Amino acid sequence: MLKSITPTTVTYDGIDFAIFPFPAMTAAMISGDLAQFVGPIIAGVIPIIGGGDSVEEIGENSVDRMLSMSNAELLPSLNAALSTLNGENVQKILTELLIKYGNINCEYSDEVTGVRKQEKLTRSLLDELFIGRLDSMLMLALDVVKLNFADFFTGILSQYGSRQAASKNRISNSTENSEETVSIL
């Protein structure tokens, strides 16, 4: 029941990160900014995901595929999304996801002493750890999004699958009707 004390751990560039889920109301607050940010990412990923023949299959396949995609698969879509946003908006959402709410701890080797350190991720530490490693920082942000907003993706992709199936059915019905019309003439 205590999901907030169970972190998800990931490692980038030899640095271990423990990501804790956001409290529900914090996640709700972030979701508005995230929707604007994630929309272009989803638009870029949907062609990769593929679909199925039924409404349910398209929705389920899309959700399963999106949530199981590696960060490396998502990174090109993320980079494309970043190009549609101004720098202040990108910085704002990354700050919210990575440092503002204190939901990430990290363990790394001090470059001077070689001693392993454990700290809460702060702005200054983030700047130091990710200098020249923007891709790793973006992948960490994707991990935070996956952990905290999986249901957000599920809902959007399920809706997309339903719309895609409805369009497919309309096109199919339209084609069948046009073939009948042609055969009558």
DAURTA-V552710 format. One record per residue. RES is the residue in one small letter. PSI is psi in radians with two decimals (NA if undefined). OMEGA is omega in radians with two decimals (* if undefined). D_CENTER is the distance of its C-alpha to the mean C-alpha in Angstrom with 1 decimal. Layout:
# DAURTA-V552710
res->[RES/RES]
psi->[PSI/PSI]
omega->[OMEGA/OMEGA]
d_center->[D_CENTER/D_CENTER]
This chain:
# DAURTA-V552710
res->[m/l/k/s/i/t/p/t/t/v/t/y/d/g/i/d/f/a/i/f/p/f/p/a/m/t/a/a/m/i/s/g/d/l/a/q/f/v/g/p/i/i/a/g/v/i/p/i/i/g/g/g/d/s/v/e/e/i/g/e/n/s/v/d/r/m/l/s/m/s/n/a/e/l/l/p/s/l/n/a/a/l/s/t/l/n/g/e/n/v/q/k/i/l/t/e/l/l/i/k/y/g/n/i/n/c/e/y/s/d/e/v/t/g/v/r/k/q/e/k/l/t/r/s/l/l/d/e/l/f/i/g/r/l/d/s/m/l/m/l/a/l/d/v/v/k/l/n/f/a/d/f/f/t/g/i/l/s/q/y/g/s/r/q/a/a/s/k/n/r/i/s/n/s/t/e/n/s/e/e/t/v/s/i/l]
psi->[-0.45/1.26/-0.50/-0.25/0.05/1.85/2.79/2.32/2.43/2.78/2.27/2.26/0.68/0.15/2.20/2.29/2.34/1.97/2.13/2.49/2.59/2.62/2.68/-0.79/-0.55/-0.77/-0.70/-0.72/-0.72/-0.48/-0.56/-0.85/-0.67/-0.65/-0.73/-0.60/-0.71/-0.44/-0.92/-0.52/-0.82/-0.73/-0.61/-0.47/-0.52/-0.76/-0.49/-0.60/-0.77/-3.03/-2.76/-2.87/-0.55/2.82/-0.83/-0.75/-0.73/-0.85/-0.84/-0.77/-0.74/-0.80/-0.88/-0.78/-0.80/-0.80/-0.37/-0.05/2.46/2.81/-0.59/-0.62/-0.59/-0.39/-0.74/-0.69/-0.63/-0.78/-0.68/-0.70/-0.70/-0.58/-0.30/-0.11/2.70/2.81/-0.62/-0.69/-0.69/-0.80/-0.69/-0.85/-0.66/-0.65/-0.77/-0.75/-0.63/-0.55/-0.54/-0.68/0.11/0.60/0.11/2.25/2.67/2.72/2.22/2.88/2.22/2.23/-0.47/-0.88/-0.36/-0.04/2.41/2.33/2.57/2.22/2.76/2.43/2.08/3.00/-0.83/-0.68/-0.73/-0.81/-0.73/-0.81/-0.57/0.26/2.17/0.20/0.82/-0.70/-0.71/-0.68/-0.72/-0.64/-0.63/-0.73/-0.69/-0.67/-0.68/-0.73/-0.79/-0.75/-0.75/-0.34/0.49/-0.69/-0.51/-0.84/-0.72/-0.83/-0.81/-0.81/-0.58/-0.72/-0.72/-0.78/-0.72/-0.75/-0.71/-0.75/-0.73/-0.73/-0.72/-0.74/-0.72/-0.76/-0.75/-0.83/-0.70/-0.74/-0.76/-0.75/-0.67/-0.59/-0.67/-0.71/-0.75/-0.69/-0.46/-0.64/NA]
omega->[-3.09/-3.13/-3.07/3.13/3.14/-3.11/2.93/-3.11/3.08/3.13/3.05/3.08/3.11/3.14/3.13/3.13/3.03/-3.09/3.11/3.12/3.03/2.93/-3.03/-3.09/3.05/3.10/3.12/-3.14/-3.12/-3.01/3.12/3.09/-3.11/-3.14/3.12/-3.11/-3.01/-3.13/3.11/3.10/3.13/3.11/3.12/-3.07/-3.05/3.10/3.13/-3.02/-3.06/-3.09/3.14/-3.08/-3.12/3.11/-3.10/-3.09/3.12/-3.14/-3.10/3.12/-3.12/-3.12/-3.13/-3.11/-3.12/-3.08/-3.14/3.14/3.08/3.10/3.12/3.09/-3.11/-3.02/3.11/3.10/3.10/3.11/3.09/3.12/3.14/-3.12/3.13/-3.09/3.04/-3.05/3.14/3.11/3.11/3.14/-3.13/-3.09/3.10/3.08/3.12/-3.09/-2.95/-3.02/-2.99/-3.04/3.05/-3.06/-3.11/2.98/3.12/3.09/-3.07/3.08/3.06/-3.06/-3.12/-3.04/-3.08/-3.13/3.08/3.13/3.03/-3.12/2.96/-3.13/3.10/-3.14/-3.10/3.11/3.10/3.12/-3.13/-3.08/-3.02/3.06/-3.13/-3.10/-3.09/3.14/3.12/3.10/3.12/3.11/3.06/3.09/3.09/3.10/3.10/3.13/3.13/-3.11/-2.97/-3.00/3.13/3.13/3.07/3.11/-3.13/-3.13/-3.12/-3.10/3.07/3.09/3.10/3.14/3.12/3.13/-3.14/3.13/3.12/3.10/3.13/3.12/3.12/3.13/3.13/3.12/3.14/3.13/3.12/3.14/-3.13/3.10/3.11/3.14/3.14/-3.11/3.12/-3.11/*]
d_center->[24.5/23.6/19.8/19.8/21.9/20.1/17.6/15.1/16.4/15.1/17.3/17.0/20.3/22.4/20.9/19.8/17.3/17.5/14.6/16.0/14.5/15.1/18.1/17.6/19.0/17.0/13.7/15.5/16.5/13.2/11.7/14.0/13.0/9.2/10.2/12.1/9.5/6.7/9.8/10.7/7.6/8.1/11.7/11.6/10.0/12.4/15.5/14.3/13.7/17.2/18.8/21.9/25.2/24.9/22.8/21.8/21.2/18.9/16.8/16.8/16.3/13.3/11.6/12.9/12.0/8.4/8.1/10.6/9.5/10.2/8.6/11.7/11.0/7.7/9.6/12.0/9.8/8.4/12.1/13.2/11.2/12.8/16.1/16.1/15.9/18.6/18.6/19.3/16.2/14.0/16.1/16.0/12.3/12.2/15.4/14.2/11.3/13.5/17.2/18.4/18.3/19.4/16.9/16.8/20.0/20.7/23.6/24.9/28.3/30.2/31.1/34.6/35.7/33.5/33.1/29.9/28.6/26.2/24.9/22.5/20.1/21.8/21.5/24.5/23.3/19.8/21.8/24.1/21.7/19.5/22.3/22.0/18.7/16.1/14.0/14.1/13.2/10.1/9.2/10.3/8.1/4.9/7.3/8.1/5.1/5.5/9.0/9.5/7.8/8.0/10.9/9.4/7.6/10.9/13.0/11.8/11.9/15.1/16.5/15.8/17.5/20.4/20.9/20.9/23.4/25.5/25.7/26.6/29.3/30.6/30.9/32.6/35.0/35.8/36.6/38.8/40.6/41.2/42.6/44.9/46.1/46.8/48.8/50.9/51.9]
